Amino acid sequence: MINLANQLTNRNKFIIFGGGFSGNYFAKSIRKLGCTALTSSRSKNNDPNSFIFNSETNLLPESSIFEGATHILSCIPPDKNGNDPVLKSLKNKLQGLSLKWVGYLSTTGVYGNTNGNWVSEKDNPNPLQERSQKRLNCEKEWINSYLPIQIFRLPGIYGPGRSTLEAIKNKKIKVIYKDDQVFSRIHVADIANAIIYLIENKNKLDFHQIINIADDEPCAQVEVIRYGYKLLGLKMPEKILFEDAKKYLSPIAQSFWLENRRVSNKLLCEKLGYRLIYKNYKVGLDNCFINII
Ligand SMILES: NC(=O)c1ccc[n+]([C@@H]2O[C@H](COP(=O)([O-])OP(=O)(O)OC[C@H]3O[C@@H](n4cnc5c(N)ncnc54)[C@H](OP(=O)(O)O)[C@@H]3O)[C@@H](O)[C@H]2O)c1
């Protein structure tokens, strides 16, 4: 990776909407480089770097939060009506700031089903699920906002504290198998690191408004689960065929199995030169394992 610490300094202030799993991880990463990073939460907490934002109840951040802001990252999904929570409540406010960069975390769900084929940013989105259509609408809204926006399409996110290992330990896992079905995934550290890499090298790299951040090796979910059981020293239960498991799954859980695609990271990793920290689920889960033992 190109020297990061030189360019992002304490003169940069990041406002991160949605201090959930990825937003919080990104905030911690960017603070290590000396930047200020504030994260939003829908309810009050004791974190001095957190502020309240809830688009549903119209709880908006105080003006002081935006003072000196240089970068924005939104990690909030569309609301139940399909609106983007940040743009719905704060578009004018953001447009009035002198921002260097704005990022939006989207999903690879916008590509729909490719029957296991590779899909890249060059392919037209073809959302299958209503939630993915809403997501695509939000992407378009961000693009039409004329903010300096960069959109990151993400597959299943995992990392320390939220991975197959916790699912096994909390007995929340079903070992489901469907012929030829694969999923793509990404470790949360690579989301943060890739975004920082792109911001740091903005002036040297071609600018792409939409970028996939995915690891190198989409694979069957059962492979990941098997590896999780191995790390934990536990015996994996028998596999259940998707057709048999279907009736026990929630509609949302079922819907994930209706889409089968391999998400390409060639733009990020070949053209733009980002080097993944966790190129596949094995090295990624090894890292999660270190964090729970
Ligand atoms: N999880 C995945 O596998 C996955 C895969 C692809 C894409 N994505 C997308 O990537 C983004 C980040 O994912 P994540 O899993 O890191 O998110 P997450 O942990 O679920 O956090 C979501 C954040 O959004 C906030 N939020 C939700 N609705 C809000 C509203 N109406 N007003 C204000 N704040 C609101 C939540 O606030 P609180 O902190 O108060 O709860 C939380 O901080 C999301 O857009 C997600 O849909 C996720």
The ligand as an SDF file (V2000), in Angstrom:
LIG
                    3D

 48 52  0  0  0  0  0  0  0  0999 V2000
  -24.1970   -6.4480    6.5540 N   0  0  0  0  0  0  0  0  0  0  0  0
  -23.8970   -6.8460    5.3360 C   0  0  0  0  0  0  0  0  0  0  0  0
  -23.5070   -8.0000    5.0940 O   0  0  0  0  0  0  0  0  0  0  0  0
  -24.0160   -5.8630    4.1880 C   0  0  0  0  0  0  0  0  0  0  0  0
  -23.6930   -6.2930    2.9020 C   0  0  0  0  0  0  0  0  0  0  0  0
  -23.7080   -5.3720    1.8690 C   0  0  0  0  0  0  0  0  0  0  0  0
  -24.0720   -4.0450    2.1140 C   0  0  0  0  0  0  0  0  0  0  0  0
  -24.4270   -3.6710    3.3710 N   0  0  0  0  0  0  0  0  0  0  0  0
  -24.7990   -2.2570    3.5820 C   0  0  0  0  0  0  0  0  0  0  0  0
  -23.6180   -1.5590    3.9580 O   0  0  0  0  0  0  0  0  0  0  0  0
  -23.9560   -0.5530    4.9380 C   0  0  0  0  0  0  0  0  0  0  0  0
  -23.1930   -0.8250    6.2160 C   0  0  0  0  0  0  0  0  0  0  0  0
  -23.5240   -2.1270    6.6670 O   0  0  0  0  0  0  0  0  0  0  0  0
  -23.3070   -2.5770    8.1960 P   0  0  0  0  0  0  0  0  0  0  0  0
  -23.6940   -4.0080    8.2610 O   0  0  0  0  0  0  0  0  0  0  0  0
  -21.9730   -2.1250    8.6510 O   0  0  0  0  0  0  0  0  0  0  0  0
  -24.4360   -1.6850    8.8960 O   0  0  0  0  0  0  0  0  0  0  0  0
  -25.0690   -1.8130   10.3540 P   0  0  0  0  0  0  0  0  0  0  0  0
  -24.0960   -2.3800   11.3220 O   0  0  0  0  0  0  0  0  0  0  0  0
  -26.3960   -2.4930   10.2220 O   0  0  0  0  0  0  0  0  0  0  0  0
  -25.3060   -0.2730   10.7110 O   0  0  0  0  0  0  0  0  0  0  0  0
  -26.2880    0.4890   10.0800 C   0  0  0  0  0  0  0  0  0  0  0  0
  -26.2690    1.8770   10.6980 C   0  0  0  0  0  0  0  0  0  0  0  0
  -27.3250    2.6480   10.1210 O   0  0  0  0  0  0  0  0  0  0  0  0
  -27.9900    3.3630   11.1690 C   0  0  0  0  0  0  0  0  0  0  0  0
  -29.3750    3.6280   10.7220 N   0  0  0  0  0  0  0  0  0  0  0  0
  -30.2530    2.7360   10.2120 C   0  0  0  0  0  0  0  0  0  0  0  0
  -31.4060    3.3630    9.8640 N   0  0  0  0  0  0  0  0  0  0  0  0
  -31.2560    4.6780   10.1910 C   0  0  0  0  0  0  0  0  0  0  0  0
  -32.0570    5.8270   10.0710 C   0  0  0  0  0  0  0  0  0  0  0  0
  -33.2950    5.7600    9.5520 N   0  0  0  0  0  0  0  0  0  0  0  0
  -31.5730    7.0240   10.5060 N   0  0  0  0  0  0  0  0  0  0  0  0
  -30.3430    7.1010   11.0280 C   0  0  0  0  0  0  0  0  0  0  0  0
  -29.5060    6.0430   11.1680 N   0  0  0  0  0  0  0  0  0  0  0  0
  -29.9510    4.8390   10.7360 C   0  0  0  0  0  0  0  0  0  0  0  0
  -27.8830    2.4530   12.3830 C   0  0  0  0  0  0  0  0  0  0  0  0
  -28.0520    3.2340   13.5400 O   0  0  0  0  0  0  0  0  0  0  0  0
  -27.9020    2.6060   15.0330 P   0  0  0  0  0  0  0  0  0  0  0  0
  -26.4200    2.5450   15.2770 O   0  0  0  0  0  0  0  0  0  0  0  0
  -28.5840    3.5590   15.9280 O   0  0  0  0  0  0  0  0  0  0  0  0
  -28.5460    1.2460   14.9620 O   0  0  0  0  0  0  0  0  0  0  0  0
  -26.4670    1.8930   12.2190 C   0  0  0  0  0  0  0  0  0  0  0  0
  -25.5170    2.7630   12.7920 O   0  0  0  0  0  0  0  0  0  0  0  0
  -25.4710   -0.5940    5.0870 C   0  0  0  0  0  0  0  0  0  0  0  0
  -26.0730    0.2910    4.1960 O   0  0  0  0  0  0  0  0  0  0  0  0
  -25.7940   -2.0310    4.6970 C   0  0  0  0  0  0  0  0  0  0  0  0
  -27.1310   -2.1830    4.2580 O   0  0  0  0  0  0  0  0  0  0  0  0
  -24.3890   -4.5450    4.4030 C   0  0  0  0  0  0  0  0  0  0  0  0
  1  2  1  0
  2  3  2  0
  2  4  1  0
  4  5  1  0
  4 48  2  0
  5  6  2  0
  6  7  1  0
  7  8  2  0
  8  9  1  0
  8 48  1  0
  9 10  1  0
  9 46  1  0
 10 11  1  0
 11 12  1  0
 11 44  1  0
 12 13  1  0
 13 14  1  0
 14 15  2  0
 14 16  1  0
 14 17  1  0
 17 18  1  0
 18 19  2  0
 18 20  1  0
 18 21  1  0
 21 22  1  0
 22 23  1  0
 23 24  1  0
 23 42  1  0
 24 25  1  0
 25 26  1  0
 25 36  1  0
 26 27  1  0
 26 35  1  0
 27 28  2  0
 28 29  1  0
 29 30  1  0
 29 35  2  0
 30 31  1  0
 30 32  2  0
 32 33  1  0
 33 34  2  0
 34 35  1  0
 36 37  1  0
 36 42  1  0
 37 38  1  0
 38 39  2  0
 38 40  1  0
 38 41  1  0
 42 43  1  0
 44 45  1  0
 44 46  1  0
 46 47  1  0
M  CHG  2   8   1  16  -1
M  END
$$$$
